[in-house]
Amino acid sequence: LEAAARFYAADPHTTGCLVLESARASGDPHSAAKAQALKAASRDYVRAFVARTHAGMADLVADYVVSMMSGLSAGAREGWSAERLGAVARMSAPLLAAMLA
């Protein structure tokens, strides 16, 4: 999540995540469908990674991570600094650790 936060705020002219923002608000249905498929693939990747060691928590953790990434992207689009986004992302570490304990 911290890497996403840095990436989302790296270029002030293109903040946020193109995939997440396109999936959320694209005026082109074809582009929105492709973006939603990429977003779903990202969730599936996180889910599969977590399922290797914590199968019972895989769906919940994947949903949480995708939700956090969407929120970080939205914050970047609103002009939040990389430091602010990173601080929010770091707040997730204890929760994720607790979810996987």
Secondary structure, 3 states (H helix, E strand, C coil): CHHHHHHHHCCCCCCCCHHHHHHHHCCCHHHHHHHHHHHHHHHHHHHHHHHCCCHHHHHHHHHHHHHHHHHHHHHHHCCCCHHHHHHHHHCHHHHHHHHCC
